[in-house]
């Protein structure tokens, strides 16, 4: 009976986590520009505008790209695996390398949006991000 109770409790916990993640506001990503980089064979530059609603956060992911992030408005918390979390404010930047796993990416505010400009140098046609379990 104890194992059945444990299974039910774990199932309810997982369900609650899934519901909370589904209910959490997601970042809005808008492609601004994409350009083949002819002098870097097989590469393209991708310019994005990312808006984090208040309280939103990313799932753990990687970009398989060189990523340059500029905080245009608000504040965000960023961290790559093996690094320390950093809180960035408007006017500050962040870099993610092609081997980095982005473990924390979230709006630092529960009441105000945060807006980023992101420039990626990535493989031509490669996905913008890949979720990491």
C-alpha positions as CSV (number, residue, x, y, z in Angstrom):
1,X,0.0,0.0,0.0
2,X,2.9,2.4,0.7
3,X,4.3,2.0,-2.8
4,X,0.8,2.7,-4.3
5,X,0.5,5.8,-2.2
6,X,4.0,6.9,-3.3
7,X,3.2,6.3,-6.9
8,X,0.0,8.4,-6.6
9,X,1.8,11.2,-4.8
10,X,4.6,11.3,-7.4
11,X,2.0,11.2,-10.2
12,X,0.1,14.1,-8.7
13,X,3.3,16.1,-8.2
14,X,4.3,15.5,-11.8
15,X,0.8,16.6,-12.9
16,X,1.0,19.7,-10.8
17,X,4.4,20.6,-12.3
18,X,3.1,20.1,-15.8
19,X,0.1,22.3,-15.2
20,X,2.2,25.0,-13.6
21,X,4.6,25.0,-16.6
22,X,1.7,25.1,-19.0
23,X,0.1,28.0,-17.1
24,X,3.4,29.9,-16.9
25,X,3.6,32.7,-19.4
26,X,6.0,31.9,-22.3
27,X,8.5,34.2,-23.9
28,X,7.4,35.7,-27.2
29,X,10.1,35.3,-29.9
30,X,10.0,37.4,-33.1
31,X,12.4,36.9,-36.0
32,X,13.6,40.3,-37.1
33,X,16.1,39.3,-39.7
34,X,17.9,36.2,-41.1
35,X,21.0,36.4,-43.4
36,X,23.2,33.7,-44.9
37,X,26.8,34.5,-44.0
38,X,28.6,33.7,-47.3
39,X,32.1,34.2,-45.9
40,X,31.3,31.6,-43.2
41,X,30.3,28.6,-45.2
42,X,27.1,26.9,-43.9
43,X,26.4,29.6,-41.4
44,X,23.7,32.2,-41.0
45,X,23.0,35.2,-38.7
46,X,19.7,35.4,-37.0
47,X,18.4,38.5,-35.2
48,X,15.5,38.0,-32.8
49,X,13.5,40.1,-30.4
50,X,12.5,38.2,-27.3
51,X,9.8,39.5,-24.8
52,X,9.6,37.8,-21.5
53,X,6.2,38.5,-19.8
54,X,6.3,39.1,-16.0
55,X,7.3,35.9,-14.2
56,X,8.2,33.9,-17.3
57,X,11.1,31.5,-17.7
58,X,12.6,29.2,-20.2
59,X,13.0,25.5,-20.2
60,X,16.6,24.2,-20.1
61,X,17.9,24.4,-23.7
62,X,20.9,25.0,-26.0
63,X,21.3,26.9,-29.1
64,X,24.3,25.2,-30.9
65,X,25.2,28.7,-31.9
66,X,27.2,31.7,-30.8
67,X,24.5,33.8,-29.0
68,X,24.8,37.5,-28.2
69,X,22.1,38.8,-25.9
70,X,21.4,42.5,-25.3
71,X,18.8,43.5,-22.6
72,X,16.8,46.3,-24.1
73,X,14.3,46.7,-21.3
74,X,13.7,45.3,-17.8
75,X,15.9,42.7,-16.1
76,X,16.6,39.0,-16.7
77,X,18.5,36.2,-14.9
78,X,20.7,34.1,-17.1
79,X,22.9,31.1,-16.4
80,X,24.7,28.5,-18.4
81,X,25.7,25.1,-17.0
82,X,28.8,25.4,-14.9
83,X,28.5,29.1,-14.6
84,X,26.9,31.4,-12.0
85,X,23.5,33.0,-12.4
86,X,23.8,36.7,-13.4
87,X,21.1,39.3,-13.3
88,X,21.3,41.6,-16.3
89,X,19.6,45.0,-16.6
90,X,18.8,47.2,-19.6
91,X,22.0,48.0,-21.5
92,X,23.9,44.9,-20.5
93,X,24.8,41.8,-22.5
94,X,25.3,38.1,-22.2
95,X,27.1,35.5,-24.4
96,X,26.3,31.8,-24.9
97,X,28.7,29.6,-26.8
98,X,27.7,26.7,-29.1
99,X,28.5,24.1,-26.4
100,X,26.7,25.9,-23.5
101,X,23.5,24.6,-22.0
102,X,21.2,27.4,-20.9
103,X,19.9,26.3,-17.5
104,X,18.4,29.6,-16.3
105,X,16.7,32.2,-18.5
106,X,13.9,34.1,-16.8
107,X,12.4,37.5,-16.3
108,X,13.7,38.9,-13.0
109,X,10.4,40.7,-12.4
110,X,7.0,39.3,-11.5
111,X,5.3,42.6,-12.6
112,X,7.2,44.0,-15.6
113,X,8.1,42.6,-19.0
114,X,11.7,42.2,-20.1
115,X,12.8,42.7,-23.7
116,X,15.9,41.3,-25.3
117,X,17.6,41.6,-28.7
118,X,19.4,38.3,-29.5
119,X,21.9,37.7,-32.4
120,X,22.8,34.1,-33.2
121,X,25.5,32.8,-35.5
122,X,24.3,29.3,-36.3
123,X,24.3,26.5,-38.8
124,X,22.2,27.4,-41.9
125,X,18.7,25.9,-41.4
126,X,19.5,24.6,-37.9
127,X,16.8,25.0,-35.2
128,X,17.0,28.1,-33.0
129,X,17.1,26.0,-29.9
130,X,17.0,22.4,-28.7
131,X,15.4,21.4,-25.4
132,X,17.8,19.6,-23.0
133,X,16.3,17.0,-20.6
